[in-house]
Amino acid sequence: MRIGVLGAGDMADALATQWARKGHDVRIGARTPAKAVTLAGRIGHGAAGGTLREAAAFGDVVLLAVWYEGVHDALRQAGPLTGRVLIDCTNPMEPPFERLKTHDGPSAARRIADATGARVVKAFSTCHESVWRMTPPVFGGRPLGVPLCGDDEEALAAVRTLVSDLGCVPLDGGGLERAGLLEAATAFMVGLWVAGEDPASMLPPPEYAGGEPRRLPQDVS
Ligand SMILES: NC(=O)c1ccc[n+]([C@@H]2O[C@H](COP(=O)([O-])OP(=O)(O)OC[C@H]3O[C@@H](n4cnc5c(N)ncnc54)[C@H](OP(=O)(O)O)[C@@H]3O)[C@@H](O)[C@H]2O)c1
């Protein structure tokens, strides 16, 4: 797959390094192209660096990995993205995680979709960049689940492949309308982590989610 990356920071580094190792063709783009060239050199595996516009034009899939405040500017520099597969990993949040920067309107993912006309998939926003660098991210014997929210099946299929390439498991998070719930849930979880709590401990196993234990599909013979 050809992957264009908008941004040359930590998330770009973490995810693009993994995908390049898996044999994908990576092009990093940044508002300061020299930063993209430096990151591409560090990634190796044929990765190249340049402008945001070059990275956007290159990718079958484009990863948007800039801070939420820079999204508008980065997309303007990236040029047309209509109909393209665009992964949104942004988190419109900040300490003390009491409200989202988007609290007065649509989700970040919806705003990005409306601004570009791209086939947006919300993904990879739920964990710290250090987790995406793990090979693979497995905790207590379980591979990390990665929720995806999007409306376009072809785009979702491409992002599922990229999730699997990290050694993670794609989770069906529903359509893009649910991306706002994911953004809020992430901010809530991060607030718990920052407070020293373990968000994983609040989730019962799926068979208990509806109250009474129930049989899961894999239990039915
Ligand atoms: N870090 C994490 O653990 C993590 C986890 C999940 C999701 N995320 C989300 O992922 C996104 C990227 O985070 P990061 O940690 O990779 O950030 P980062 O290391 O600070 O890198 C941010 C990138 O955005 C670029 N940028 C900022 N403002 C811009 C603008 N106006 N126009 C063009 N480019 C601009 C920066 O360019 P310059 O170098 O030129 O400033 C840099 O390349 C954020 O939305 C964040 O919420 C982060």
The ligand as a Gaussian input file, in Angstrom:
#p B3LYP/6-31G(d) Opt

LIG

0 1
 N        1.342000      11.546000      20.971000
 C        0.450000      10.621000      21.264000
 O        0.697000       9.758000      22.120000
 C       -0.856000      10.575000      20.528000
 C       -1.691000       9.453000      20.692000
 C       -2.895000       9.381000      19.992000
 C       -3.262000      10.445000      19.167000
 N       -2.450000      11.533000      19.051000
 C       -2.881000      12.618000      18.171000
 O       -2.059000      12.544000      17.009000
 C       -1.844000      13.847000      16.481000
 C       -0.333000      14.051000      16.326000
 O        0.260000      13.931000      17.600000
 P        1.854000      13.823000      17.762000
 O        2.078000      13.323000      19.136000
 O        2.418000      13.104000      16.599000
 O        2.265000      15.363000      17.703000
 P        3.725000      16.018000      17.538000
 O        4.781000      15.020000      17.817000
 O        3.709000      17.281000      18.319000
 O        3.753000      16.352000      15.987000
 C        2.763000      17.185000      15.470000
 C        2.971000      17.395000      13.988000
 O        1.951000      18.312000      13.572000
 C        2.573000      19.328000      12.813000
 N        1.794000      20.573000      12.854000
 C        1.402000      21.249000      13.950000
 N        0.724000      22.347000      13.583000
 C        0.684000      22.337000      12.221000
 C        0.135000      23.196000      11.247000
 N       -0.517000      24.318000      11.597000
 N        0.277000      22.887000       9.928000
 C        0.961000      21.777000       9.567000
 N        1.508000      20.909000      10.458000
 C        1.367000      21.203000      11.766000
 C        3.944000      19.512000      13.450000
 O        4.791000      20.208000      12.591000
 P        6.052000      21.015000      13.186000
 O        7.073000      19.980000      13.608000
 O        6.488000      21.851000      12.058000
 O        5.554000      21.816000      14.378000
 C        4.314000      18.029000      13.640000
 O        4.780000      17.473000      12.439000
 C       -2.491000      14.819000      17.479000
 O       -3.752000      15.213000      16.969000
 C       -2.660000      14.010000      18.733000
 O       -3.781000      14.416000      19.513000
 C       -1.257000      11.615000      19.711000

